[in-house]
Amino acid sequence: MPTQQMTQQMQSREIANPQTGQLPKVKGPEMNDRDFLNDGLSTCKYLTDSLNVAVREASHQQLYDDMLQILTETHHSAREMYQLMFRNGWYKLEAEEQQKVQQAQQQFSGYSSQYPY
């Protein structure tokens, strides 16, 4: 069980907007705006994962072009829903420690020497 100090440290690394206050204090079985957006975002994430495979494996050029357009539109829809949820305080991110970011940057910058071009 996290201590109060650990909880405060985790909260201080949280990147979020304050909630808009539009949500009920007690959640009933009915869906609210956050639920609808969360469901839509989850669906878009599933669709983009599946469409990425379908686009990559399309053998017919017109099918490829059509599915690529759908994939692009689905990515845009997911981005819009994410931004709306974040703006309303319904989507939170956690900031990574600077040391871990620097370690990852150093690790992956070394890979560029392995590129053939």
N, C-alpha and C positions, 0 to 999 in steps of 0.2 A: 504494500500500500504506500503510495507516495506521501512524503512528508509535506508539510505546509511550505517549506522553503523550496522543495522541488517543484511543487505546483506553481509557486510564484515565478520561478525561473522559466517554466514552460509557458506560462501566460505572458511573460515579458518578451518571449520570442515569437509570439503569435502575431500574424499580420492579418488584420481584419478591420472592417468598418463596424461601427456600432449598429446593432439591429434597429430596424426602423420602428419597432413597436407595433407593427401591424399584426403580429401573430398572437393568438390567444394564450393566456397564461397556462391553461390546462388544455392539452391536446385531446380532442375527441376523435372519433373514427373518420370524420369527413376530411377531405383534402383541402388544404389552404394553398395560397399562392406559392409558398416555399415548397410544398410537396409537389405541386404541378411542375415547377421549374426543375426541381431535383430529379423527378421522373423523366422529364424531357432531356435533361443533360445526360442522365444515365443511358437513355435510349440512343442519343447522338453518339456517345462514346462507343457503344456496342456497334452501331451502324458503321462508324468510321473504321473501326477495327476490321469488320467484315468486308466493307467496300475496298479497303486497301488491298486485301488479298484478291478480290474479284477483279479490280482494275489491273493489278500486276499480272494476272493470269489470263486476261481477255485476249482471245486469238483474233477477233474481228475488229478492225479499226473503228468502225462506227460505234460498236458496242463499247469499246475502250473509251472513246470520246464522250459518249453519253454517261457512262458510269463515272468517269473522271469529273464531269460537271456536277453530278449528284454528290460525289464525295466532297468536292470543294464547297458546295452549298451546305452540306451537312456539317463540315468543319466550321463554316461561318455561323451557322445556327448555334452550334455548341459554344462558340466563343461569345456570342451575344447573351446566351443564357448564363454562362459563367460570369460575365461582367455584371449582369443584372443581379445575380445572386450575391456577388462580392460587394457591389454597391449597397445592397440592402443588409449586409452583415450576415448573410446566410451561408457564406462560403469562407472558410478560414484557411490560412496558410501558416506554415511554421518556418521561421527563418532558420537557416542552417548556421552553425558556428563558422566564423571566418576562417579558422584554421582548417576545417574540413573542406571548405571551398577552395582554399589555396592548394591543399594537397591534391584534390581532384584536378585542378587546373594544371599543376605540375605533371601529374601522371599522364594526362591526355595530351599535353603539349609535346611530350616526348614521342608520342606516336607519329607526329607529322614527319619525322625523319624517315619513317618506314614507307611513306607513300611513294609509289613508282614515278610520280610526275612532279 
